[in-house]
Amino acid sequence: MQKRFTDIVNHFIGLGKTFDKEEPNIKVLKCLDKYWQLKVTAISETRDLTTLSTVVMFGKLREHKLEMNRFKEQENEERKVRSITLKIIALEKKAKPILARIVKLKH
C-alpha cells in the first residue's frame, strides 16, 4: 500500500501538484476503515502530522497490523485450548458413570 501511495503522490508532484506537509498523511488516514480507527485516532492525537513522515506513519500502521494479527493468533490458540478442555471435561463426565458400572460389576 505504501509503495502504491508513494507512486501516486510522486506522479501528482511530477504533474505540478503541490501538497502541504500533512496533506498526504491526512489522505491516508481518512481512507482507512473502522478496523484502523483506533490507530488513526492515536496517530492524529499524539503526532503532529506536519512533522510525521509518510514512511513513519506507514511503519506505525504496519506495526499495528502485526500486533493485531498476533493478538488474533493468540486468541485462536486460547480458543483451541478451551475447546480441547471442554471436550475432555465432557468425556470425563460420560466416563464416570461407565467406570462406576464397571466397578460395581467387579465387586
C-alpha positions as CSV (number, residue, x, y, z in Angstrom):
1,M,0.0,0.0,0.0
2,Q,2.8,2.4,0.8
3,K,4.6,1.9,-2.5
4,R,1.4,2.4,-4.4
5,F,0.5,5.6,-2.5
6,T,4.0,7.0,-2.9
7,D,3.9,6.3,-6.6
8,I,0.6,8.1,-7.0
9,V,1.8,11.1,-4.9
10,N,5.0,11.2,-7.0
11,H,3.1,11.2,-10.2
12,F,0.9,14.1,-8.9
13,I,4.1,16.0,-7.9
14,G,5.5,15.3,-11.4
15,L,2.4,16.8,-12.9
16,G,2.9,20.0,-10.9
17,K,0.5,19.3,-7.9
18,T,1.9,20.6,-4.6
19,F,0.9,19.1,-1.2
20,D,1.1,20.6,2.2
21,K,3.3,18.6,4.5
22,E,0.4,16.9,6.3
23,E,-1.9,16.5,3.3
24,P,-0.7,13.1,2.2
25,N,-0.8,11.8,5.8
26,I,-4.4,13.1,6.2
27,K,-5.5,11.5,3.0
28,V,-4.1,8.1,4.0
29,L,-5.6,8.3,7.5
30,K,-9.0,9.3,6.1
31,C,-9.2,6.4,3.7
32,L,-8.7,3.7,6.3
33,D,-11.7,1.7,7.5
34,K,-13.1,1.1,11.1
35,Y,-10.6,-1.6,11.7
36,W,-7.9,1.1,11.8
37,Q,-9.9,3.8,13.6
38,L,-8.3,3.4,17.0
39,K,-4.8,3.7,15.5
40,V,-5.8,6.6,13.3
41,T,-7.1,8.5,16.3
42,A,-3.9,7.7,18.3
43,I,-1.7,8.9,15.4
44,S,-3.7,12.0,14.9
45,E,-3.8,13.0,18.6
46,T,-0.2,12.1,19.5
47,R,1.7,13.2,16.5
48,D,1.9,16.5,14.6
49,L,1.0,15.4,11.1
50,T,3.2,18.1,9.6
51,T,6.3,16.6,11.2
52,L,5.3,13.0,10.7
53,S,6.8,11.5,7.5
54,T,4.6,9.1,5.5
55,V,7.3,6.4,6.0
56,V,7.0,6.6,9.8
57,M,3.2,6.7,9.5
58,F,3.1,3.6,7.3
59,G,5.5,2.0,9.8
60,K,3.2,2.7,12.7
61,L,0.2,1.3,10.7
62,R,2.2,-1.8,9.7
63,E,3.2,-2.3,13.4
64,H,-0.4,-2.1,14.4
65,K,-1.4,-4.7,11.8
66,L,1.3,-7.1,13.0
67,E,0.2,-6.6,16.6
68,M,-3.5,-7.2,15.8
69,N,-2.5,-10.4,13.9
70,R,-0.5,-11.6,16.9
71,F,-3.5,-11.0,19.2
72,K,-5.7,-12.8,16.7
73,E,-3.4,-15.8,16.6
74,Q,-3.1,-15.8,20.4
75,E,-6.9,-15.7,20.7
76,N,-7.3,-18.6,18.3
77,E,-4.8,-20.7,20.3
78,E,-6.7,-19.9,23.5
79,R,-9.9,-21.0,21.8
80,K,-8.3,-24.3,20.8
81,V,-7.1,-24.9,24.3
82,R,-10.6,-24.1,25.7
83,S,-12.2,-26.4,23.1
84,I,-9.9,-29.3,24.0
85,T,-10.5,-28.7,27.7
86,L,-14.3,-28.7,27.2
87,K,-14.1,-31.9,25.2
88,I,-12.0,-33.6,27.9
89,I,-14.5,-32.5,30.6
90,A,-17.4,-33.8,28.6
91,L,-15.6,-37.1,28.1
92,E,-14.8,-37.4,31.8
93,K,-18.5,-36.8,32.6
94,K,-19.5,-39.5,30.2
95,A,-16.8,-41.9,31.5
96,K,-17.6,-41.6,35.2
97,P,-21.0,-43.5,35.0
98,I,-19.4,-46.1,32.9
99,L,-16.5,-46.6,35.3
100,A,-18.9,-46.7,38.2
101,R,-20.8,-49.6,36.4
102,I,-17.5,-51.4,35.8
103,V,-16.5,-51.1,39.4
104,K,-19.9,-52.5,40.5
105,L,-19.6,-55.4,38.1
106,K,-16.2,-56.3,39.5
107,H,-17.5,-56.4,43.1
